[in-house]
Amino acid sequence: MMRPGNELPEAFLCKVPVDFRKGIQGLAVLVEAELTLDPFSERLFVFTNRRRDAVKILYWERNGFCLWQKKLERERFKWPNDLDSAVVTLTGQQLNWLLDGYDICRMTPHKALKYKSLL
C-alpha cells in the first residue's frame, strides 16, 4: 500500500477544489503560481475535486514529479474550509486521517466498504 508516512513533517492542502483533468504539469504550475509554494520542495501537495470524492497528491521525488490519486465510491472527503488562507498545513498523521475518511476537525470516519467484485 502506498501511503504517506505518519512522520511526514508537513503536507500542504489546497482548500479550493481543482479541475481533476489537470495532470502533473497543471498541478505543479498551480502550486507555484496560485499557492505561491515551491513544487520542488519534496513536500506533499494535496488537492480535491469539486465533488470532494477524489484526492490527488503531487510531490517531487529527487528527479521527477509523482502523482497519487484516491477516488471514493460513496462518501466525500471532509475538507477543512474554515480558515482564511488558501492552503492548510497538515502533519503526516492528519493527512492519513483525511485519506481514511476522518473529518479531521471532528475525528469521525467514513464507513468501511467491503466489495467482492466489480461485475
Buried (B, 14 or more C-beta within 10 A) or exposed (E): EEBBEEEBEBBBBBBBBBEBEBEBEBBBEBBEEEBEBEBEEEBBBBBBBEEBBBBBBBBBEEEEBEBBEEEBEEEEBBBBEEEEEBBBEBBBBBBBBBBEBBBBEEEEEBEEEEEEEEE
